[in-house]
């Protein structure tokens, strides 16, 4: 049992996770790896009902432009809520309030720093959405903006409630 104490706690957690991982536990032996004598040929003729008939593949989803109407509205709403969050945060900090977001608190020393933080937040939302658009994750592309809108709206509501 002394060897367990020598392993770092984080390494122990990783090892336990890997040991319980579904991929590690549920591996199957491929028929190609078995000896040919172990593979038996089917002894019956498949009936016409069991024969597979090819079905047409579904059509590929139509690609949309990145700056389509929905994304443009999401980005404009995200920028508006970020601007509102900037204004309310700056006013609270000027009246002696405290910034609770640890990332934003790095920039809370000046108005220019806060402006850079919220402009970077908006640019990051557009950039991450573009990345998801290019990789074909169109639901994630829109979810990034929606998540930022929700977070900024929550921050504005909290700041207005705690003036």
ABEGO torsion letter per residue (X at the ends): XAAAAABBAAAAAAAAAAAABAAAABBBBBAAABBAAABBBBABBBBAAABBBBBBBBBBBBBBBABBAAAAAAAAAAAAAAAAAAAAAAAAAAAGBBBABAAAAAAAABAAAAAAAAAAAAAAAAAAAAAAAAAGBAAAAAAAAAAAAAAAAAAAAAAAAAX
